[in-house]
Amino acid sequence: MDMKRIFRHLFAPDWMVYRVLSRAALKRIESAIRRSEALHRGELRFAVEAGLELLPLLKGLTPRQRAIEAFSRLNVWDTEENTGVLIYLQLADRDIEIVADRGISAKVEQATWDVICRRMEEAFRVRRFEQGMLDGVREITALLVRHFPARGVNPDELPDKPAIL
């Protein structure tokens, strides 16, 4: 049990999200997601969380496991072509995870998502949170355009607004 991690999470207040990403920045991320989705048949969701509660921490829940929970909870899996992608940011662990639905995972390896996450984390280390997110959305957009270009009717199946967990 990592006591440092537990304390980091327990003392990560919800308002910390807005200190890292202002409401205006969250609006710009929402707009970037909306513009992105006009170019492909994928669905992007962005979720950010300051810290976890005590019980998941005691159980040793990893950021990846939490991202998978959020993927399910936010219904990112619930798209017609199984083309949902979740970008999950956990502030207390300073971790970014990308979870892609099976339609996309069949065409894009996890290693590719991991590279995008690491680049975003590099931007975050120098406190360029919004720019890191926008760059990540651009990189994901390029992958989705390549594998799932827009065609005909392109419904918006998931909310574009960032989710604060």
Buried (B, 14 or more C-beta within 10 A) or exposed (E): EEEEBBEBBBEBEEEBBBEBBEEEBBEBBBEBBEEBBEBBBBBBBBBBBBBBEEEBBEEEBEBBEBBBBBBEEBBBBEBEEBBBBBBBBBBBBEBBBBBBBEBBBEBBEEEBBEEBBEBBBEBBEEEBBBBBBBBBBEBBBBBBBEBBEBEEEBEEBBEBBBBBB
